[in-house]
Amino acid sequence: MNRLKKRRHFVEQDNVDRWLVSYADYMTLLFALFVVLYAMAMVNEEPFETATESIGKIFQANEELPKNRGHGDDILEVNTSKTNKRLYGNGILDVAGPELVDGEIILSNISDSEVGTNLTSLEKELHTALYDLIESGYAQLQIDGDWLEIELNSGMLFPSGSSSATKNATTILEVIYDVIGSSSNFIRVRGYTDNQPINTEFITSNWELSVFRATAILRVLENLSLDPARMAIEGYGEYYPKEDNRTSAGRAQNRRVVIAISKYGLEKLNLLATPTISVKDVEAIKQISDANDVQDDIRIIRLDNGGIRITTREDDNKSTQNNDN
């Protein structure tokens, strides 16, 4: 027992100073680190400038025959001390202006002289003219970028599943024409539908229904003497819904026609003369309108002061006429 105690005590005393080895290694590494940092800080400027100048000569392009020439042509110029050309600052293009890519040459590079009537002023006039429709939720107005959008519910304009415009549509479009008819802004008539499939004798898809309805609105505006050179049609079918098509209320909101008015317009020199319609054409249009007449739940009556009245009562039309007389 005494031998074991003595031997154990002897081992403990032999390992007392081993920490000095680790400490010495740590101090050596720390010293080496500071030496490297000091060497990196003390850079000889003359060899550094010589190396920089040599690299610049290799990439120098304004000399006819560089000494260190590669296998190809000169490399692009660099901003060395021998380069006199300024390679930064001004842009590449002299003139940068807005461009419209719409397949029409007349719409490209539009200048300020080709900007139509201010959209804000048109919105105010249309809001006053369509006040009852907007308050009733059958129409909406909004400015979206370069477009003023007049959104009309298809329930007022067309019978269900049909593309024949009703008398209500003509009445509403007459009010809109009174505001936008004298301007020169471009107009896009956009048709939208819900996702319910349709397959009739004349219409086999929602694509066709949206296009036919947009075309019908365009035709009415054209008959009201709106310049046809300002207008175009767009059919979106069921693929740009405004609300959820899983509900009947959402589908009703998705069945709509949008008259989009652009901030740009035709040049005054390119405006066409106002087309005229003969008495014979007017009678033919009236006969077609009477043949397509459908008893609508919603009646829209145009008043003498330029406004419109929405009603579902048949006798309101007669009383209005009596008041006017």
C-alpha positions in Angstrom: 0.0 0.0 0.0 2.8 2.4 0.8 4.5 1.6 -2.5 1.3 2.4 -4.5 0.8 5.7 -2.7 4.4 6.8 -3.4 4.3 5.8 -7.0 1.0 7.7 -7.6 2.4 10.8 -5.9 5.5 10.6 -8.1 3.4 10.6 -11.3 1.4 13.6 -10.3 4.5 15.7 -9.7 6.0 14.6 -13.1 3.0 16.1 -15.1 2.7 19.5 -13.3 4.5 21.5 -16.0 3.1 20.0 -19.2 0.8 23.0 -19.7 3.9 25.1 -20.6 4.2 23.1 -23.9 0.7 24.1 -25.1 1.3 27.7 -24.0 4.5 27.9 -25.9 2.8 26.5 -29.1 0.1 29.1 -28.7 2.6 32.0 -28.3 4.6 30.8 -31.3 1.5 30.7 -33.5 0.4 34.2 -32.3 3.9 35.5 -33.0 3.8 34.1 -36.5 0.4 35.7 -37.1 1.7 39.2 -36.2 4.7 38.7 -38.4 2.5 37.9 -41.4 0.3 40.8 -40.7 3.3 43.1 -40.5 4.7 41.8 -43.7 1.4 42.3 -45.5 1.2 45.9 -44.2 4.7 46.8 -45.4 4.3 46.6 -49.2 7.1 47.9 -51.4 5.4 50.4 -53.7 7.9 50.3 -56.5 7.5 46.6 -57.4 3.8 46.9 -57.0 3.6 49.8 -59.5 5.9 48.0 -61.9 3.6 44.9 -61.9 0.5 47.2 -62.4 2.1 48.9 -65.4 3.1 45.6 -66.9 -0.4 44.3 -66.7 -1.8 47.5 -68.1 0.5 47.2 -71.1 -0.7 43.7 -71.8 -4.4 44.9 -72.0 -3.6 48.2 -73.8 -5.5 48.5 -77.0 -4.7 52.0 -78.4 -1.2 50.9 -79.5 -1.0 49.4 -83.0 1.2 46.4 -82.0 1.3 45.6 -78.3 4.3 43.6 -77.2 2.4 41.0 -75.4 -0.2 40.2 -78.1 -2.5 37.2 -77.7 -3.9 35.0 -80.4 -6.8 37.2 -81.2 -7.5 40.9 -81.7 -6.9 43.7 -79.2 -8.8 43.4 -75.9 -11.2 46.1 -74.8 -9.6 49.3 -73.6 -9.0 49.7 -69.9 -8.7 52.9 -67.8 -4.8 52.9 -67.5 -2.7 56.0 -67.4 -2.2 55.8 -71.2 -5.9 55.6 -72.1 -7.3 59.0 -73.1 -10.9 57.9 -73.9 -13.5 58.1 -71.2 -15.2 54.8 -70.7 -17.9 55.8 -68.2 -20.5 58.5 -67.6 -22.8 59.2 -70.5 -25.3 56.6 -71.7 -25.0 54.8 -75.0 -28.4 56.0 -76.5 -28.7 59.7 -77.2 -32.5 59.7 -76.9 -34.6 57.3 -74.8 -38.4 57.7 -75.0 -41.5 55.6 -74.4 -42.5 53.1 -77.1 -45.7 51.2 -77.6 -45.4 47.7 -79.2 -48.9 47.0 -80.4 -48.4 45.9 -83.9 -49.2 49.4 -85.2 -46.6 51.7 -86.5 -48.7 54.8 -85.7 -48.6 53.8 -82.0 -44.8 53.8 -81.7 -42.7 56.7 -80.4 -45.7 58.7 -79.4 -44.9 62.3 -78.7 -46.7 64.8 -76.4 -48.7 66.1 -79.3 -50.4 62.6 -79.7 -51.6 62.4 -76.1 -55.3 62.5 -76.0 -57.7 64.1 -73.5 -56.7 63.9 -69.9 -58.0 60.7 -68.3 -58.8 62.4 -64.9 -61.1 64.9 -66.6 -62.8 62.2 -68.6 -63.3 60.1 -65.4 -65.0 63.0 -63.6 -67.3 63.6 -66.6 -68.1 59.9 -66.9 -68.7 59.6 -63.1 -71.3 62.4 -63.3 -73.0 61.0 -66.4 -73.1 57.4 -65.0 -73.7 58.3 -61.4 -76.8 56.2 -61.0 -75.2 53.1 -62.6 -72.1 53.4 -60.4 -74.1 53.9 -57.2 -76.2 50.9 -58.1 -73.1 48.7 -58.7 -73.8 48.1 -62.4 -70.8 50.1 -63.6 -67.3 50.9 -62.3 -64.7 53.5 -63.2 -61.0 53.2 -62.5 -57.7 54.5 -63.9 -55.2 51.7 -64.3 -51.9 53.1 -65.5 -52.4 54.5 -69.0 -56.0 53.4 -69.3 -59.3 54.6 -68.0 -61.6 51.6 -67.6 -65.4 51.7 -67.8 -66.6 48.4 -66.5 -70.2 47.5 -67.4 -72.1 44.4 -66.2 -73.2 42.2 -69.1 -76.6 41.7 -67.5 -77.6 45.2 -68.5 -76.2 44.9 -72.0 -77.1 41.4 -73.3 -79.6 38.7 -72.7 -78.3 35.5 -71.1 -76.0 33.6 -73.5 -76.6 36.1 -76.3 -74.4 38.7 -78.0 -77.2 41.0 -79.3 -77.1 44.3 -77.5 -80.3 45.4 -75.8 -81.9 48.9 -75.8 -80.4 49.4 -72.3 -76.9 49.0 -73.9 -77.7 51.6 -76.5 -78.9 54.1 -73.9 -75.8 53.6 -71.7 -73.5 53.9 -74.7 -75.1 57.1 -75.9 -74.3 58.6 -72.5 -70.7 57.4 -72.7 -70.4 58.7 -76.3 -71.5 62.2 -75.3 -68.4 62.3 -73.1 -65.7 60.5 -75.2 -67.0 61.2 -78.7 -65.2 64.5 -79.1 -61.9 63.3 -77.8 -59.1 61.5 -79.8 -58.1 58.8 -77.3 -57.7 55.2 -78.4 -60.4 52.8 -77.2 -60.3 49.1 -76.5 -63.5 47.2 -76.0 -62.8 44.1 -73.9 -65.2 41.2 -73.4 -65.2 38.8 -70.4 -67.3 35.8 -69.5 -67.7 33.3 -66.7 -66.5 29.7 -66.8 -69.9 28.1 -67.6 -69.7 26.2 -70.9 -71.7 27.5 -73.8 -72.6 25.7 -77.1 -75.3 27.3 -79.2 -76.0 27.4 -82.9 -73.9 30.5 -83.4 -71.6 30.6 -80.3 -69.6 27.5 -79.4 -67.2 28.8 -76.7 -66.7 31.5 -74.2 -63.9 32.9 -76.4 -66.4 33.6 -79.1 -69.0 35.0 -76.7 -66.6 37.5 -75.3 -65.4 38.6 -78.8 -69.0 38.8 -80.1 -70.1 40.9 -77.2 -67.1 43.3 -77.5 -67.9 43.6 -81.2 -71.5 44.4 -80.5 -70.5 47.2 -78.2 -68.0 48.5 -80.8 -70.7 48.4 -83.5 -73.1 50.5 -81.3 -70.4 53.1 -80.7 -69.6 53.1 -84.4 -73.3 53.7 -85.2 -73.1 56.6 -82.8 -70.5 58.2 -85.1 -67.4 57.3 -82.9 -64.3 57.3 -85.1 -63.6 53.6 -86.0 -59.9 54.3 -86.3 -59.8 54.8 -82.5 -61.3 51.5 -81.6 -60.3 47.8 -81.4 -61.8 44.7 -79.7 -60.3 42.2 -77.2 -61.8 38.9 -76.1 -60.6 37.3 -72.9 -63.2 34.6 -72.5 -63.3 33.0 -69.0 -59.6 33.3 -68.3 -59.4 36.6 -66.5 -62.1 36.3 -63.8 -62.7 39.2 -61.5 -64.4 37.1 -58.8 -64.7 33.5 -57.9 -66.6 31.5 -60.5 -67.7 28.9 -57.9 -70.6 31.2 -56.8 -73.4 32.7 -58.8 -72.6 36.2 -57.6 -69.0 35.8 -58.6 -70.0 34.5 -62.1 -72.3 37.5 -62.5 -69.4 39.9 -61.8 -67.2 38.1 -64.2 -69.7 38.5 -67.1 -68.7 42.1 -68.1 -67.6 44.4 -70.8 -64.8 46.9 -70.3 -64.4 50.0 -72.4 -60.8 51.0 -71.9 -59.7 54.5 -72.9 -56.0 55.0 -73.5 -54.1 58.2 -72.5 -52.8 58.3 -76.1 -54.8 59.3 -79.1 -54.8 59.9 -82.8 -53.1 62.9 -84.3 -55.6 65.6 -85.3 -54.4 65.4 -88.9 -55.2 61.7 -88.9 -58.7 62.0 -87.6 -61.2 60.7 -90.0 -64.3 62.6 -91.1 -67.4 61.9 -89.1 -69.3 59.1 -90.9 -72.9 59.6 -91.8 -75.7 57.1 -91.8 -78.6 57.4 -94.3 -82.2 57.2 -93.4 -82.5 53.8 -95.0 -79.7 52.5 -92.8 -81.4 53.9 -89.7 -84.6 52.1 -90.6 -82.8 48.8 -91.1 -81.1 49.2 -87.7 -84.4 49.9 -86.1 -86.0 46.8 -87.6 -83.2 44.6 -86.3 -83.4 46.2 -82.9 -87.1 45.6 -82.7 -86.7 42.0 -83.8 -84.2 41.4 -81.0 -86.2 43.2 -78.4 -86.5 41.2 -75.2 -88.4 42.1 -72.1 -85.8 43.1 -69.6 -86.2 43.2 -65.8 -84.0 46.3 -65.7 -85.0 49.4 -67.7 -82.7 52.3 -68.3 -84.3 55.6 -69.4 -82.3 58.5 -70.7 -83.3 61.9 -69.4 -83.2 65.2 -71.2 -80.6 66.6 -68.8 -78.1 64.0 -70.0 -78.5 61.6 -67.1 -80.1 58.2 -67.0 -82.7 56.5 -64.7 -82.7 52.8 -63.7 -86.1 51.3 -63.1 -87.8 47.9 -63.1 -91.3 49.4 -63.4 -93.0 49.6 -66.8 -95.1 52.7 -65.8 -92.0 54.8 -65.0 -91.3 55.1 -68.7 -94.8 56.4 -69.4 -94.8 58.8 -66.5 -91.4 60.2 -67.6 -92.7 60.8 -71.1 -95.8 62.5 -69.7 -93.6 64.7 -67.5 -91.4 65.6 -70.5 -94.5 66.6 -72.5 
